[in-house]
Amino acid sequence: MTQKRRRGEELEQAIYQAALELLKTKGVANLSFSEVAALAQTSKSVIYRRWDSPFSLAISAIQAKIIAENSGRTDELILTGKSLRADLLQLLQRFIVSMQTFKDSNIVELLGAANQKQNSTVKKLINEGNAIDVKAIDHVLERAKKRGEVTTVAFPVEVKLLPFNWLRYHLFINEHFTARQLTILIDNILLPVYQAVV
């Protein structure tokens, strides 16, 4: 019996699953296209056409896992809060889940293993992440403006990225982030900054 040739989404998912399995057992330094191809039951050429290095494949596989486990990206989150505080809490709790997936995938090792060539992949990852984060916080602030909780959404990018960067910091130093710390971040830092002009 001949195995049906996989294409598109089905093949991509098989490749991602193989890469994630190998990342878990061998780490990023030992990830190879040939092993991923063998485990995914495809050819190396299929993988080489899509990714320029095992490192970039590892990043793509982790990103796909985060999207799948979170039913989309954070900037696609359907907010249900009735206040700026509730929307911030919902968004940042969702972001923490995404960051936990990065942590579980040994992202710190992955980023630490980046060489000069791979630094461009890391920069691209960070820039894409920042764009998603800014879009997500803009959505929260626009909802707050419609409710009359803030008068502007025109904050510097650094202010918009503050909660995400703070949470990332805790991920990279391998420190657990508690619900109390999230409440402090929202109540004592974010709300006063965003509502300062009200």
GUKE-940826 format. One record per residue (C-alpha): residue number from 0; residue in three letters; x, y, z. Coordinates in nm, 4 decimals. Last residue first. Layout:
BEGIN
     k     r          u          v          w
   NUM   ALA          X          Y          Z
...
//
This chain:
BEGIN
     k     r          u          v          w
   197   VAL    -0.8616     6.1532     3.1659
   196   VAL    -0.4964     6.2326     3.0813
   195   ALA    -0.3395     5.9971     3.3353
   194   GLN    -0.5717     5.7111     3.2409
   193   TYR    -0.3208     5.5076     3.0401
   192   VAL    -0.0352     5.5686     3.2846
   191   PRO    -0.2416     5.5229     3.6036
   190   LEU    -0.4046     5.2065     3.4585
   189   LEU    -0.0737     5.0541     3.3495
   188   ILE     0.1409     5.0978     3.6601
   187   ASN    -0.0339     5.0453     3.9925
   186   ASP    -0.3510     4.8613     3.8898
   185   ILE    -0.2273     4.6624     3.5884
   184   LEU     0.1241     4.5718     3.7009
   183   ILE     0.0088     4.5201     4.0613
   182   THR    -0.2699     4.2873     3.9414
   181   LEU    -0.0203     4.0915     3.7311
   180   GLN     0.2102     4.0623     4.0322
   179   ARG    -0.0789     3.9279     4.2417
   178   ALA    -0.1681     3.6737     3.9705
   177   THR     0.1886     3.5437     3.9992
   176   PHE     0.4761     3.5461     3.7495
   175   HIS     0.7203     3.2595     3.8004
   174   GLU     1.0819     3.3588     3.7441
   173   ASN     1.2879     3.1919     3.4730
   172   ILE     1.5021     3.5020     3.4134
   171   PHE     1.3853     3.4954     3.0531
   170   LEU     1.0195     3.4451     3.1397
   169   HIS     1.0199     3.7245     3.3981
   168   TYR     1.1664     3.9617     3.1395
   167   ARG     0.9020     3.8548     2.8905
   166   LEU     0.6307     3.9660     3.1360
   165   TRP     0.7907     4.3082     3.1727
   164   ASN     0.8347     4.3350     2.7968
   163   PHE     0.4683     4.2575     2.7399
   162   PRO     0.3486     4.5077     3.0005
   161   LEU     0.5762     4.7865     2.8693
   160   LEU     0.5090     4.7411     2.4967
   159   LYS     0.2463     5.0156     2.4779
   158   VAL     0.4646     5.2490     2.6833
   157   GLU     0.7653     5.1857     2.4571
   156   VAL     0.5459     5.2413     2.1508
   155   PRO     0.4720     5.5936     2.2736
   154   PHE     0.1060     5.6503     2.3616
   153   ALA    -0.1506     5.7821     2.1166
   152   VAL    -0.4586     5.5933     2.2412
   151   THR    -0.6107     5.9070     2.3870
   150   THR    -0.8894     6.0185     2.6183
   149   VAL    -0.9073     5.7090     2.8339
   148   GLU    -1.1973     5.5496     3.0249
   147   GLY    -1.4667     5.7038     2.8037
   146   ARG    -1.6130     5.3673     2.6955
   145   LYS    -1.5058     5.4300     2.3341
   144   LYS    -1.1576     5.5216     2.4641
   143   ALA    -1.1370     5.1956     2.6604
   142   ARG    -1.2220     4.9956     2.3460
   141   GLU    -0.9514     5.1843     2.1559
   140   LEU    -0.7063     5.1145     2.4394
   139   VAL    -0.7646     4.7371     2.4311
   138   HIS    -0.7352     4.7288     2.0515
   137   ASP    -0.4174     4.9355     2.0676
   136   ILE    -0.2826     4.6857     2.3232
   135   ALA    -0.3316     4.3991     2.0752
   134   LYS    -0.1855     4.5898     1.7782
   133   VAL     0.1171     4.6877     1.9862
   132   ASP     0.1677     4.3260     2.0964
   131   ILE     0.1401     4.1888     1.7416
   130   ALA     0.3910     4.4463     1.6136
   129   ASN     0.6240     4.3682     1.9050
   128   GLY     0.6101     3.9969     1.8272
   127   GLU     0.6919     4.0584     1.4611
   126   ASN     0.9863     4.2791     1.5601
   125   ILE     1.1095     4.0231     1.8154
   124   LEU     1.0882     3.7334     1.5707
   123   LYS     1.2586     3.9385     1.2974
   122   LYS     1.5379     4.0282     1.5392
   121   VAL     1.5747     3.6599     1.6326
   120   THR     1.5899     3.5569     1.2664
   119   SER     1.8505     3.8291     1.2030
   118   ASN     2.0439     3.6958     1.5032
   117   GLN     2.0538     3.3581     1.3303
   116   LYS     2.3457     3.4624     1.1125
   115   GLN     2.5480     3.5847     1.4115
   114   ASN     2.4733     3.2753     1.6197
   113   ALA     2.1600     3.2036     1.8152
   112   ALA     2.2167     2.9483     2.0909
   111   GLY     2.0970     3.1865     2.3612
   110   LEU     1.7732     3.2358     2.1699
   109   LEU     1.7044     2.8629     2.1595
   108   GLU     1.8240     2.8023     2.5144
   107   VAL     1.5857     3.0761     2.6349
   106   ILE     1.3162     2.9350     2.4068
   105   ASN     1.3266     2.6006     2.5854
   104   SER     0.9913     2.4953     2.4365
   103   ASP     0.8234     2.5057     2.7782
   102   LYS     0.9317     2.8711     2.8086
   101   PHE     0.7827     2.9602     2.4708
   100   THR     0.4594     2.7824     2.5682
    99   GLN     0.4629     2.9723     2.8981
    98   MET     0.4956     3.2948     2.6991
    97   SER     0.1744     3.2193     2.5139
    96   VAL    -0.0091     3.1446     2.8404
    95   ILE     0.1276     3.4707     2.9846
    94   PHE    -0.0059     3.6577     2.6799
    93   ARG    -0.3544     3.5193     2.7456
    92   GLN    -0.3381     3.6445     3.1034
    91   LEU    -0.2133     3.9772     2.9652
    90   LEU    -0.5064     4.0185     2.7272
    89   GLN    -0.7761     3.9190     2.9791
    88   LEU    -0.6293     4.1378     3.2561
    87   LEU    -0.5911     4.4337     3.0215
    86   ASP    -0.9518     4.3928     2.9040
    85   ALA    -1.0782     4.3740     3.2649
    84   ARG    -0.8808     4.6838     3.3673
    83   LEU    -0.9968     4.8822     3.0642
    82   SER    -1.3543     4.7970     3.1553
    81   LYS    -1.6446     4.5738     3.0495
    80   GLY    -1.4195     4.2876     2.9470
    79   THR    -1.5024     4.0504     2.6626
    78   LEU    -1.2048     4.0945     2.4316
    77   ILE    -1.1939     3.8753     2.1230
    76   LEU    -0.8245     3.7924     2.0863
    75   GLU    -0.6849     3.8426     1.7350
    74   ASP    -0.3939     4.0599     1.8571
    73   THR    -0.3067     3.7809     2.0996
    72   ARG    -0.2597     3.5351     1.8139
    71   GLY    -0.4943     3.2478     1.7407
    70   SER    -0.6819     2.9730     1.9250
    69   ASN    -0.4279     2.9801     2.2094
    68   GLU    -0.2875     2.6287     2.1751
    67   ALA    -0.2788     2.6505     1.7947
    66   ILE    -0.1198     2.9966     1.7845
    65   ILE     0.1410     2.8988     2.0443
    64   LYS     0.2204     2.5754     1.8614
    63   ALA     0.2607     2.7601     1.5307
    62   GLN     0.5039     3.0040     1.6957
    61   ILE     0.7059     2.7143     1.8403
    60   ALA     0.7264     2.5436     1.5011
    59   SER     0.8270     2.8678     1.3266
    58   ILE     1.1075     2.9316     1.5793
    57   ALA     1.2364     2.5731     1.5433
    56   LEU     1.2266     2.6003     1.1638
    55   SER     1.4303     2.9233     1.1830
    54   PHE     1.6918     2.7427     1.3965
    53   PRO     1.6958     2.4374     1.1689
    52   SER     1.8079     2.6779     0.8960
    51   ASP     1.6867     2.8438     0.5749
    50   TRP     1.3303     2.7249     0.6054
    49   ARG     1.0720     2.6550     0.3315
    48   ARG     1.2627     2.5046     0.0388
    47   TYR     1.5051     2.3270     0.2739
    46   ILE     1.2143     2.1470     0.4419
    45   VAL     1.0738     2.0006     0.1207
    44   SER     1.4293     1.9189     0.0084
    43   LYS     1.4846     1.7151     0.3242
    42   SER     1.2163     1.4722     0.2138
    41   THR     0.9066     1.3736     0.4095
    40   GLN     0.8196     1.1232     0.6787
    39   ALA     0.7894     1.3824     0.9570
    38   LEU     1.0433     1.1867     1.1654
    37   ALA     1.2770     1.1417     0.8698
    36   ALA     1.2425     1.5045     0.7588
    35   VAL     1.3058     1.6348     1.1109
    34   GLU     1.6121     1.4105     1.1403
    33   SER     1.7502     1.5306     0.8052
    32   PHE     1.6716     1.8954     0.8795
    31   SER     1.8805     1.8836     1.1947
    30   LEU     1.8214     1.9874     1.5563
    29   ASN     2.1273     1.9253     1.7742
    28   ALA     2.1842     2.2826     1.8941
    27   VAL     1.8099     2.3337     1.9312
    26   GLY     1.7654     2.0660     2.1949
    25   LYS     1.7756     1.6895     2.1517
    24   THR     1.4619     1.5492     2.3187
    23   LYS     1.2329     1.8520     2.3371
    22   LEU     1.3629     2.0108     2.0204
    21   LEU     1.3241     1.6742     1.8445
    20   GLU     0.9575     1.6542     1.9402
    19   LEU     0.9011     2.0163     1.8416
    18   ALA     1.0663     1.9618     1.5020
    17   ALA     0.8611     1.6481     1.4339
    16   GLN     0.5376     1.8256     1.5253
    15   TYR     0.6312     2.1232     1.3063
    14   ILE     0.7094     1.8964     1.0098
    13   ALA     0.3835     1.7038     1.0508
    12   GLN     0.1932     2.0331     1.0813
    11   GLU     0.3528     2.1641     0.7597
    10   LEU     0.2616     1.8434     0.5767
     9   GLU    -0.1040     1.8674     0.6770
     8   GLU    -0.1180     2.2413     0.6082
     7   GLY     0.0136     2.2156     0.2536
     6   ARG     0.0841     1.8717     0.1152
     5   ARG     0.0877     1.5087     0.2183
     4   ARG     0.1562     1.2299    -0.0293
     3   LYS    -0.0673     0.9300     0.0375
     2   GLN     0.1320     0.6263     0.1512
     1   THR     0.1371     0.3412    -0.0995
     0   MET     0.0000     0.0000     0.0000
//
